[in-house]
Amino acid sequence: MTGSQELEPTAALVMGWARDLYKTGCASRFCSRLDLSAGYRMKQECDSICPWYPEVMMNRKWFIRHLATEMLADSHDLCQVIILAAGKSPLALELLEIHPERIASVIETDIAWMEEKQEIYRSVAPGAAEKIRCLHADIYQSKETEQALYGTGMFDPEIPSIIVFEGISYYLSPAISSRILSLFSSESRQNRIILDSLLPCRLVRDDRRYISRGIWRVIHRDCNFRHTITYSPEEMAAMLSTAGCEEIRHHSMDEMERLRTGKSRYFPTGHDGWIRITTARM
């Protein structure tokens, strides 16, 4: 793939699962610059566990975009979007394409690949790229992240923020997640957060548990980590409350699928899924 950026295996796996979401617009041009070949072997293994797992990833990513666009549409003021541990997702481009007039800036953080991502943004969407800043920051270090945000000259704590915390709660202790999210707590509760999490197996239907367990077994092996953080709705509410959140709401996979596809093919009820997406004010 000439001129493309090679991704590490897990990032390539995730983007491979979700690629059918990105068939048009700036997001399509962005994804055409990604080399997903490193994730092929993992994807084959995961396909043998659950051939329709791309639906899970597309539901998650579509629903997070849906929630963010609704929040932007409902805001009476310009907003800034903060995408923590942003990875290779083109969400910033999607939001700027849908609601450019409502977004003052988009700031993305991650521990690697940020210069390359900024360059792809400039190449495929130069106008939108003027509003995006990609930062190197370690999410484990809240002070470093805070300093990096202010160092951009774009971050303004006085205007409403939408904080996206996608695909990262699985790897961080509740204390670390709470600490990084508390950076965005405001007295007026003008800021909103969107995050996803994995349910404990006891809250998943017995005959569905093998899917999540099998997929994460593959990811654990290739990422060299052993423990996945899970949250019951009550545990998630407690973590977010510690970070300064209120109006906490949970969304299950049957809701995500129904809104994205208009059907309930894979997730007829709230007990059929293992991922939750949660929103809150802070």
Summary of the structure (lengths in Angstrom):
residues: 282
radius of gyration: 17.9
end to end distance: 42.9
largest distance: 50.5
contacts: 923
relative contact order: 0.14
helix: 50%
strand: 17%
